[in-house]
Amino acid sequence: MLDSMFQRLRRCRAPWALLAALALASGFGATTAQAKRGGFGFDDVVELAKARAGSPYEAPRQIPDFMQKLSMNEYRAIRFDSDQSLWRDGGARFEVQMIPAGAYYRRPVKINLVDAGGAKPLMFRKEMFVVENESLARRIPANLGFAGFKLTYPLNRKSLREAVLTFAGATYFRGVGAGNETGLAARGLAIDTGLMSGEEFPQFVEYWLERPAKNSEAMRFYALMDSRRVSGAYQFSVYPGAPTKVDVKAVLFTRERVELLGVAPLTSMFYYGENTSRPVGDWRPEVHTSDGLLMQMGNDEWVWNPLLNPKALHVQAFGANAIKGFGLLQRDTRFESYEDSEVRFDQKPSAWVVPKVSWGDGRIMLIEIPSKDESNDNIVAFWAPKGAMEGGQELALEYRISFGSPDVDKAAPPRAINTFVGRGEPLDEESAQRAYRLVVDFAGEALDKLTPEVLPVADVSAQENGEVIEQFLTYLEERKIWRLSILARPADGRPLALRAALTAEGKPVTETWTYTLPEPNSIYGAKR
C-alpha cells in the first residue's frame, strides 16, 4: 500500500501537489489547506485538482443507509438553526446556512472557512440543526456531514436575509435575483450528458468560504470538483441584486477521454406550455420553469429556440464559434399564463451565461428529456468544445452567470414572445394528416419604431427537407405585436425544423426564431 502511495506521489509535479496527494491518500482532504501557512486562494485549489487528476479516482464516502432512505418529509424536518448562521455575530450582510446530508444528498462535502490566517475546516455538529423527530435526532451520526450550503443576503428587504445561492448535490447550484423564487439550476460541469453511453455526474467535494467584510456587497469562495474522468478547481464571486451575478473561474484536468464536455450547464424543467398539448386533467395553462433557449452567436445573431417536452430524447446542437452568450429564460412572466398561486412559475429566474474569455470553436447543446410530470429537471443546455477531450488535458475557463428577470439579455433585439403550435388546416386530405400550423408573435422597440414606409418582411425557411406551404405576417394593433403564421410539413420520418426572422430593408430587425418539432410529438401523437 505504501509503495502504491509513493508511486502516485512521484508522478506529481510540485511540492504542494505532493502534499495534497499525501493528504488525499491518507483520507484527510479537509485538512490539506491547514498545511500551508498564511492565506489560501484559487491557486491552491488548482494544485489540489491537479494532484487528484494525477491519482486514481476515489469515490467520496456515503452516509449511512438509513439516512439515504429518509422520506422527503423526514429529511425536511431536519432544519438548520438560523441563529447559528456563519458570520451572524459580526453583522455581515452575507450569512451562510448549512444543508445536512440525507435523502438523495448521499455524499457529504467538506467545508472550510478562510481568513487572513488560512483555512480551517468547519466541523459538522448535530446541534446546528433542529430535528422534530426525536427518534431520528438520536440516530443521526455525529459525523454525518454537510450536503452543501445556502448563501443568504438582504436581497429584497434590508431586514430580511434570503437565500440568493444554494449549493447542494453533485455540482448543482441555484441562484435568484431580486423578485425571483427558486427555479432553474446551474451546474459546475456536465459529462456526456445526452449520450447513449450514459452521463457521469461530477461532484463538488470540498468548499472554502472567504469571510466577507461587514458591509461587503460581494463574496468569494472556492470549490474542488472531482469525478472518475475529470477533476477541477472553481472560484465563485457572487454579486447579489437584480440580477444576481456570479463570476466563475475554472481550471479542469481530464484523467480519461471525455466525449462530450459540457461547460456552464443550465438545468431546468419544461412539462408543457403554449406550444404543446395540455395533459389530460391538468387545469393550469402552462407548467415550466424555463420556456426557451437564447443564444448570441459570435456574428451577433440572436437565436431563440422554444423548449418542449418530447416523446423521446431530443438532442440539438447549434454551431457556436466564439459564442457571446447563452441562457435558459423564463420569458413569460404573466401570472395568468400559469394560474398557479403555490408554485409561482411567473417568478422563476432566467439564467444568462457570458464568456469572459473567448471559448473558441464549439457548439451549444440542448438536451430535452421526456417527462411525465413536473418533478423532473428535464432540460439541459451547455457549451461544448469541438470534439472530444483526451485524458491528461487542461482547460481554463472564465464566465459570468446572471440570475434574474428575462431581460438579463438586455442587448437582444425584438423577440419572439409567443409560439403556438397546432394541426394544419385541411387544405386537402394529405395536408390535413401532415401539416402543422405555427404562430409566432414578435415584439420589441425596434419594431415599434418602424414607419409605414418601412414594413417588416418575414424570412422563413425549413430544414430537414421540410416544406413551408404558406406564411403571412399580420400586425395586431390591439396588442402592438407582429404575428407570423406558418403552415409547414416535415419530410417523411423527419422532424419539422424551421427558422424565421423579420427583416426590414434587407436587414434583420428581430432575433432568429428556431423550432424543431420531433416525430412523434404531442400535437399529432404517436399515431396520426
C-alpha positions as CSV (number, residue, x, y, z in Angstrom):
1,M,0.0,0.0,0.0
2,L,2.8,2.4,0.9
3,D,4.6,1.6,-2.3
4,S,1.5,2.3,-4.3
5,M,1.0,5.6,-2.5
6,F,4.6,6.8,-3.1
7,Q,4.4,5.8,-6.8
8,R,1.5,8.3,-7.1
9,L,3.5,10.9,-5.2
10,R,6.4,10.6,-7.6
11,R,4.1,11.4,-10.6
12,C,3.1,14.8,-9.0
13,R,5.0,17.8,-10.4
14,A,5.1,20.2,-7.5
15,P,5.9,20.1,-3.7
16,W,2.4,21.5,-2.9
17,A,0.9,18.8,-5.2
18,L,2.9,16.2,-3.3
19,L,1.4,17.4,0.0
20,A,-2.1,17.4,-1.5
21,A,-1.7,13.9,-2.8
22,L,-0.4,12.7,0.5
23,A,-3.4,14.2,2.3
24,L,-5.8,12.7,-0.2
25,A,-4.2,9.2,0.1
26,S,-4.4,9.5,3.9
27,G,-8.1,10.5,3.9
28,F,-7.5,14.0,5.3
29,G,-8.6,16.2,2.4
30,A,-10.3,18.7,4.7
31,T,-7.1,19.4,6.5
32,T,-4.8,20.0,3.4
33,A,-5.4,23.7,3.5
34,Q,-4.1,23.9,7.0
35,A,-0.7,22.6,5.9
36,K,0.1,25.8,4.1
37,R,0.9,28.8,6.2
38,G,-0.8,32.1,5.6
39,G,-3.6,32.8,3.2
40,F,-5.5,30.4,0.9
41,G,-6.6,31.1,-2.6
42,F,-7.6,29.8,-6.0
43,D,-4.1,28.7,-7.0
44,D,-4.2,26.3,-4.0
45,V,-7.4,24.7,-5.2
46,V,-5.9,24.4,-8.7
47,E,-3.0,22.4,-7.3
48,L,-5.3,20.2,-5.3
49,A,-7.3,19.5,-8.5
50,K,-4.2,18.8,-10.5
51,A,-3.0,16.3,-7.8
52,R,-6.3,14.5,-7.9
53,A,-6.2,14.2,-11.7
54,G,-2.7,12.6,-11.3
55,S,-4.1,9.9,-9.0
56,P,-6.7,7.2,-9.4
57,Y,-10.2,8.3,-8.7
58,E,-11.6,7.6,-5.2
59,A,-15.4,8.0,-4.7
60,P,-16.4,10.1,-1.7
61,R,-17.9,8.2,1.2
62,Q,-21.6,7.8,1.5
63,I,-23.8,8.5,4.5
64,P,-25.5,5.5,6.4
65,D,-28.1,3.6,4.5
66,F,-31.0,4.6,6.8
67,M,-30.2,8.3,6.2
68,Q,-30.3,7.7,2.4
69,K,-33.8,6.2,2.8
70,L,-35.4,9.1,4.6
71,S,-38.6,10.3,3.0
72,M,-38.6,13.9,1.8
73,N,-40.9,14.9,4.8
74,E,-38.4,13.3,7.2
75,Y,-35.5,14.9,5.6
76,R,-37.1,18.4,5.5
77,A,-37.8,18.1,9.2
78,I,-34.0,18.4,9.8
79,R,-33.7,22.2,9.8
80,F,-30.7,24.3,10.2
81,D,-30.8,26.6,13.2
82,S,-30.6,30.1,11.6
83,D,-29.2,31.5,14.8
84,Q,-26.1,29.6,14.1
85,S,-25.6,31.1,10.6
86,L,-22.0,31.8,9.8
87,W,-20.9,35.4,10.4
88,R,-24.1,36.4,12.2
89,D,-22.1,37.6,15.2
90,G,-20.3,40.1,13.0
91,G,-23.4,41.7,11.5
92,A,-22.2,41.0,7.9
93,R,-24.7,41.3,5.0
94,F,-23.8,37.8,4.0
95,E,-24.5,34.7,6.1
96,V,-24.2,31.0,5.4
97,Q,-26.6,28.3,6.4
98,M,-25.6,24.6,6.3
99,I,-27.6,21.9,4.5
100,P,-27.5,18.4,6.1
101,A,-26.7,15.3,4.2
102,G,-29.6,12.9,3.8
103,A,-32.2,11.5,1.4
104,Y,-30.8,12.0,-2.1
105,Y,-27.8,14.0,-0.8
106,R,-25.9,10.9,-0.2
107,R,-22.2,12.0,-0.3
108,P,-21.2,14.7,2.2
109,V,-18.9,17.5,1.3
110,K,-16.2,19.2,3.3
111,I,-16.5,22.9,4.1
112,N,-13.6,25.2,5.2
113,L,-13.6,28.8,6.4
114,V,-10.9,31.1,5.0
115,D,-9.5,34.3,6.6
116,A,-6.1,36.0,6.6
117,G,-4.6,33.2,8.6
118,G,-5.5,30.5,6.1
119,A,-8.3,27.9,6.0
120,K,-9.9,25.9,8.8
121,P,-12.4,23.1,8.5
122,L,-16.0,23.7,9.6
123,M,-16.9,20.6,11.6
124,F,-20.3,19.1,11.5
125,R,-22.3,19.3,14.8
126,K,-25.7,17.9,15.4
127,E,-26.5,21.0,17.5
128,M,-26.5,23.1,14.3
129,F,-29.9,21.5,13.3
130,V,-33.3,21.3,14.8
131,V,-34.8,17.8,14.3
132,E,-38.5,17.4,15.0
133,N,-38.4,13.6,15.1
134,E,-36.8,12.7,18.4
135,S,-36.1,9.2,17.4
136,L,-34.3,10.4,14.2
137,A,-32.4,13.0,16.2
138,R,-30.9,10.3,18.4
139,R,-29.9,8.2,15.3
140,I,-28.2,11.0,13.3
141,P,-24.5,10.2,13.3
142,A,-22.2,12.8,14.9
143,N,-20.1,12.9,11.8
144,L,-23.0,12.9,9.2
145,G,-21.6,15.9,7.3
146,F,-23.0,18.6,5.1
147,A,-24.7,18.3,1.7
148,G,-23.9,21.9,0.9
149,F,-24.9,25.4,2.0
150,K,-27.1,28.4,1.4
151,L,-25.7,31.9,0.9
152,T,-28.1,34.5,2.3
153,Y,-28.3,38.2,1.7
154,P,-30.9,41.1,2.2
155,L,-31.9,40.8,-1.5
156,N,-35.4,42.3,-1.4
157,R,-35.6,43.9,2.0
158,K,-32.9,45.2,4.3
159,S,-34.4,43.4,7.3
160,L,-34.7,40.0,5.7
161,R,-31.9,37.7,4.6
162,E,-32.9,35.4,1.8
163,A,-31.0,32.6,0.0
164,V,-29.5,34.0,-3.1
165,L,-27.4,31.0,-4.0
166,T,-27.7,27.4,-2.9
167,F,-25.1,24.7,-3.5
168,A,-26.2,21.1,-2.9
169,G,-25.9,17.8,-4.8
170,A,-23.3,16.9,-7.4
171,T,-22.2,20.3,-8.9
172,Y,-25.7,21.9,-8.8
173,F,-26.3,25.4,-7.6
174,R,-29.5,27.5,-7.8
175,G,-29.5,31.3,-7.9
176,V,-32.1,34.0,-7.8
177,G,-32.2,37.7,-8.5
178,A,-34.4,40.3,-6.8
179,G,-38.1,39.4,-7.0
180,N,-37.4,35.7,-8.0
181,E,-38.4,32.4,-6.5
182,T,-36.0,29.4,-6.8
183,G,-36.3,27.8,-10.2
184,L,-33.7,26.5,-12.7
185,A,-30.2,25.4,-11.6
186,A,-26.7,25.8,-12.9
187,R,-24.0,23.1,-12.7
188,G,-20.3,23.2,-12.5
189,L,-19.8,20.7,-15.3
190,A,-21.7,18.1,-17.4
191,I,-20.0,15.0,-18.7
192,D,-21.5,13.0,-21.6
193,T,-25.0,14.4,-21.0
194,G,-27.4,13.2,-23.6
195,L,-25.1,10.4,-25.0
196,M,-26.3,6.8,-25.1
197,S,-23.2,5.8,-23.1
198,G,-24.8,7.4,-20.1
199,E,-24.0,10.6,-18.0
200,E,-21.2,10.9,-15.4
201,F,-22.0,13.2,-12.6
202,P,-19.0,15.1,-11.1
203,Q,-19.3,16.4,-7.5
204,F,-18.0,19.4,-5.6
205,V,-16.3,17.5,-2.8
206,E,-14.8,20.5,-0.9
207,Y,-15.5,24.2,-0.4
208,W,-13.6,27.1,1.0
209,L,-15.7,30.1,2.1
210,E,-14.0,33.5,2.4
211,R,-15.4,35.7,5.2
212,P,-16.5,39.0,3.6
213,A,-16.2,42.4,5.2
214,K,-19.1,43.6,7.2
215,N,-20.5,45.9,4.5
216,S,-19.4,43.9,1.5
217,E,-21.8,43.6,-1.4
218,A,-19.8,40.7,-2.9
219,M,-18.5,37.3,-1.6
220,R,-15.9,34.9,-2.9
221,F,-15.5,31.1,-2.3
222,Y,-13.8,28.2,-3.9
223,A,-14.8,24.6,-4.8
224,L,-12.9,21.4,-5.6
225,M,-14.6,19.2,-8.1
226,D,-13.9,15.5,-8.8
227,S,-15.3,12.6,-10.9
228,R,-14.0,9.5,-12.5
229,R,-12.6,11.3,-15.6
230,V,-12.3,15.0,-14.6
231,S,-11.2,17.0,-11.6
232,G,-11.4,20.8,-11.4
233,A,-10.9,23.9,-9.4
234,Y,-13.6,26.6,-9.2
235,Q,-13.7,30.2,-7.9
236,F,-17.1,31.9,-7.5
237,S,-17.5,35.6,-6.9
238,V,-21.1,36.5,-6.1
239,Y,-22.8,39.9,-6.5
240,P,-26.5,39.7,-5.3
241,G,-29.0,42.1,-6.9
242,A,-31.3,42.4,-10.0
243,P,-29.8,40.3,-11.4
244,T,-27.6,38.3,-9.1
245,K,-24.3,37.9,-10.9
246,V,-21.8,35.0,-10.3
247,D,-18.3,35.2,-11.9
248,V,-16.8,31.8,-12.4
249,K,-13.2,30.8,-12.9
250,A,-12.4,27.2,-13.5
251,V,-9.4,25.0,-14.4
252,L,-10.3,21.5,-15.4
253,F,-8.0,18.4,-15.7
254,T,-9.0,15.3,-17.5
255,R,-8.0,11.8,-16.3
256,E,-9.5,10.0,-19.2
257,R,-11.1,10.8,-22.6
258,V,-14.4,12.7,-22.4
259,E,-16.6,12.5,-25.5
260,L,-18.9,15.5,-24.6
261,L,-17.7,18.0,-22.0
262,G,-20.5,20.4,-21.0
263,V,-19.3,23.8,-19.9
264,A,-21.6,26.1,-17.8
265,P,-24.5,23.8,-17.9
266,L,-28.0,25.1,-17.1
267,T,-30.8,22.7,-16.0
268,S,-34.5,23.4,-15.9
269,M,-38.0,22.0,-16.2
270,F,-40.4,22.1,-19.1
271,Y,-43.6,20.0,-18.7
272,Y,-45.9,21.8,-21.1
273,G,-46.6,25.2,-22.5
274,E,-48.4,27.2,-25.1
275,N,-46.6,25.3,-27.9
276,T,-47.7,21.8,-26.7
277,S,-50.8,20.0,-25.8
278,R,-52.1,20.2,-22.2
279,P,-52.0,16.9,-20.3
280,V,-55.5,15.5,-19.7
281,G,-56.8,16.6,-16.3
282,D,-54.3,19.4,-15.6
283,W,-56.1,22.7,-15.1
284,R,-53.1,25.0,-15.4
285,P,-52.5,26.7,-18.8
286,E,-48.7,26.1,-18.7
287,V,-46.2,24.4,-16.4
288,H,-42.4,25.2,-16.8
289,T,-39.6,27.0,-15.1
290,S,-38.0,28.0,-18.5
291,D,-39.6,28.4,-21.9
292,G,-36.7,28.8,-24.3
293,L,-33.0,28.8,-25.1
294,L,-31.5,32.1,-26.2
295,M,-28.1,32.4,-27.8
296,Q,-26.0,35.3,-29.0
297,M,-23.7,33.9,-31.7
298,G,-20.2,35.1,-32.5
299,N,-21.5,37.0,-35.5
300,D,-24.0,38.8,-33.2
301,E,-27.0,36.9,-34.5
302,W,-29.5,36.3,-31.7
303,V,-31.3,32.9,-31.8
304,W,-34.4,31.9,-29.8
305,N,-35.4,28.2,-29.5
306,P,-38.6,27.5,-27.6
307,L,-38.5,24.4,-25.4
308,L,-40.7,21.3,-25.5
309,N,-41.3,18.1,-23.6
310,P,-40.5,15.4,-26.3
311,K,-41.9,11.9,-26.6
312,A,-38.3,10.6,-26.9
313,L,-34.9,12.0,-26.0
314,H,-34.3,15.1,-28.2
315,V,-30.8,16.4,-28.7
316,Q,-29.9,19.6,-30.7
317,A,-26.5,21.1,-31.4
318,F,-26.1,24.7,-32.5
319,G,-22.7,25.6,-34.1
320,A,-21.2,28.3,-31.9
321,N,-17.8,29.7,-32.9
322,A,-16.8,32.3,-30.2
323,I,-20.3,32.3,-28.6
324,K,-21.1,35.6,-26.9
325,G,-23.8,34.3,-24.6
326,F,-26.5,31.7,-24.0
327,G,-29.2,31.0,-21.4
328,L,-32.4,29.4,-20.4
329,L,-35.0,32.1,-20.0
330,Q,-38.5,32.2,-18.5
331,R,-39.8,34.9,-20.8
332,D,-43.4,34.6,-19.9
333,T,-43.7,36.2,-16.5
334,R,-47.5,36.7,-16.6
335,F,-49.3,35.1,-13.7
336,E,-52.4,34.3,-15.9
337,S,-50.2,32.1,-18.1
338,Y,-49.8,29.6,-15.2
339,E,-52.5,30.5,-12.6
340,D,-50.5,28.7,-10.0
341,S,-50.5,30.6,-6.7
342,E,-48.4,28.0,-4.9
343,V,-45.6,27.3,-7.4
344,R,-45.1,30.8,-8.8
345,F,-43.8,29.9,-12.3
346,D,-44.2,33.6,-13.2
347,Q,-41.5,34.4,-10.7
348,K,-38.9,31.9,-11.8
349,P,-35.5,33.3,-12.7
350,S,-33.8,33.2,-16.1
351,A,-30.1,32.5,-16.3
352,W,-27.7,34.0,-18.8
353,V,-24.1,32.9,-19.4
354,V,-21.4,35.2,-20.9
355,P,-17.8,34.0,-21.5
356,K,-15.2,36.5,-20.1
357,V,-12.5,35.0,-22.3
358,S,-13.4,33.5,-25.7
359,W,-14.1,29.8,-25.6
360,G,-13.3,29.4,-29.2
361,D,-14.9,26.9,-31.6
362,G,-17.7,24.8,-30.2
363,R,-21.4,24.2,-30.0
364,I,-24.4,24.9,-27.8
365,M,-26.1,21.6,-26.8
366,L,-29.8,21.5,-25.9
367,I,-30.9,18.2,-24.3
368,E,-34.7,17.8,-23.9
369,I,-35.7,14.7,-22.0
370,P,-39.2,13.2,-21.8
371,S,-41.0,13.8,-18.5
372,K,-44.4,12.6,-17.3
373,D,-44.7,15.2,-14.6
374,E,-43.2,18.5,-13.4
375,S,-40.9,16.9,-10.8
376,N,-38.0,16.4,-13.2
377,D,-35.5,18.9,-14.4
378,N,-35.7,17.6,-18.0
379,I,-33.9,20.4,-19.9
380,V,-30.1,20.8,-20.1
381,A,-28.2,23.4,-22.1
382,F,-24.4,23.9,-22.2
383,W,-21.5,24.9,-24.4
384,A,-19.2,22.0,-25.6
385,P,-15.8,22.3,-27.2
386,K,-15.5,20.9,-30.7
387,G,-14.6,17.2,-30.5
388,A,-13.7,15.1,-27.5
389,M,-11.2,15.9,-24.8
390,E,-8.4,13.3,-24.3
391,G,-7.1,12.3,-20.9
392,G,-4.2,14.4,-19.5
393,Q,-5.6,17.7,-20.9
394,E,-6.1,21.0,-19.0
395,L,-8.9,23.6,-19.8
396,A,-9.1,27.1,-18.2
397,L,-12.4,29.0,-18.4
398,E,-13.9,32.3,-17.2
399,Y,-17.5,33.3,-17.5
400,R,-20.4,35.1,-15.7
401,I,-23.8,33.7,-14.9
402,S,-26.6,36.2,-14.2
403,F,-29.8,35.0,-12.5
404,G,-32.8,37.3,-12.7
405,S,-35.6,38.6,-14.9
406,P,-35.7,37.6,-18.6
407,D,-34.1,40.9,-19.6
408,V,-30.7,39.6,-18.4
409,D,-30.0,39.7,-22.1
410,K,-30.6,43.5,-22.4
411,A,-28.8,43.8,-25.7
412,A,-31.1,41.4,-27.5
413,P,-33.2,42.7,-30.4
414,P,-37.1,42.4,-30.7
415,R,-38.0,39.0,-29.6
416,A,-40.4,36.1,-30.2
417,I,-42.8,36.4,-27.2
418,N,-45.2,33.6,-28.1
419,T,-45.0,30.3,-30.0
420,F,-48.2,28.4,-30.7
421,V,-48.3,25.0,-32.5
422,G,-51.3,23.1,-33.8
423,R,-52.5,20.8,-36.6
424,G,-52.6,22.3,-40.1
425,E,-55.8,23.2,-41.8
426,P,-57.3,20.5,-44.1
427,L,-56.2,22.0,-47.4
428,D,-56.5,18.5,-48.7
429,E,-56.5,15.0,-47.3
430,E,-52.7,14.7,-47.5
431,S,-52.0,18.1,-45.9
432,A,-54.5,17.5,-43.1
433,Q,-52.5,14.5,-42.0
434,R,-49.1,16.0,-42.3
435,A,-49.2,19.8,-41.9
436,Y,-48.6,21.9,-38.8
437,R,-49.7,25.5,-38.1
438,L,-47.2,27.5,-36.2
439,V,-47.9,31.0,-35.0
440,V,-45.1,33.2,-33.7
441,D,-45.6,36.7,-32.2
442,F,-42.7,39.2,-32.4
443,A,-42.5,42.4,-30.3
444,G,-39.9,45.0,-29.3
445,E,-38.8,48.6,-29.5
446,A,-37.1,48.4,-32.9
447,L,-40.3,47.1,-34.5
448,D,-42.3,49.8,-32.8
449,K,-40.1,52.4,-34.4
450,L,-40.7,51.2,-38.0
451,T,-42.6,53.7,-40.2
452,P,-45.4,52.8,-42.6
453,E,-43.0,53.3,-45.4
454,V,-40.6,50.6,-44.0
455,L,-42.6,47.5,-43.0
456,P,-41.1,44.2,-41.8
457,V,-40.9,41.1,-44.0
458,A,-40.9,37.5,-42.8
459,D,-37.9,35.4,-43.8
460,V,-39.0,31.7,-43.2
461,S,-37.1,28.5,-44.2
462,A,-37.4,24.8,-43.5
463,Q,-34.6,22.4,-42.8
464,E,-34.5,18.6,-42.8
465,N,-36.2,18.6,-46.3
466,G,-39.3,20.1,-44.8
467,E,-41.7,22.3,-46.8
468,V,-43.2,25.7,-46.0
469,I,-46.6,25.6,-47.6
470,E,-47.6,29.2,-46.7
471,Q,-46.7,32.1,-44.5
472,F,-48.1,35.5,-43.8
473,L,-47.4,38.4,-41.4
474,T,-50.0,40.5,-39.7
475,Y,-49.8,43.5,-37.3
476,L,-52.2,43.2,-34.3
477,E,-52.9,46.8,-33.4
478,E,-54.6,46.0,-30.1
479,R,-51.5,44.1,-28.8
480,K,-48.8,46.0,-30.6
481,I,-47.3,42.8,-32.0
482,W,-46.4,41.3,-35.4
483,R,-47.9,37.8,-35.8
484,L,-46.3,35.4,-38.2
485,S,-48.4,32.4,-39.3
486,I,-46.7,29.4,-40.9
487,L,-48.2,26.3,-42.4
488,A,-45.5,23.7,-42.9
489,R,-45.0,19.9,-43.1
490,P,-42.0,17.7,-42.5
491,A,-40.4,15.2,-44.8
492,D,-41.3,11.5,-44.2
493,G,-39.8,10.3,-41.0
494,R,-38.1,13.6,-40.3
495,P,-38.6,16.3,-37.7
496,L,-40.1,19.6,-38.7
497,A,-37.3,22.1,-38.4
498,L,-38.0,25.8,-39.1
499,R,-36.2,29.2,-38.9
500,A,-37.8,32.6,-39.1
501,A,-36.9,36.2,-38.6
502,L,-38.4,39.6,-39.5
503,T,-36.3,41.9,-41.7
504,A,-36.6,45.5,-42.9
505,E,-34.8,46.9,-45.9
506,G,-32.9,43.6,-46.1
507,K,-31.6,43.7,-42.5
508,P,-32.8,41.6,-39.5
509,V,-34.9,43.6,-37.1
510,T,-35.7,40.7,-34.8
511,E,-33.9,37.7,-33.3
512,T,-34.0,34.5,-35.3
513,W,-36.7,32.1,-34.1
514,T,-35.9,28.4,-34.5
515,Y,-38.1,25.4,-33.7
516,T,-37.7,21.7,-34.2
517,L,-40.8,19.5,-33.7
518,P,-39.8,15.9,-33.4
519,E,-41.8,13.0,-34.7
520,P,-43.8,11.7,-32.8
521,N,-45.0,14.7,-30.8
522,S,-47.8,15.9,-28.6
523,I,-49.6,17.7,-31.5
524,Y,-50.5,14.6,-33.6
525,G,-49.3,12.0,-31.1
526,A,-47.6,8.7,-31.9
527,K,-50.3,7.7,-34.5
528,R,-51.8,10.3,-36.9
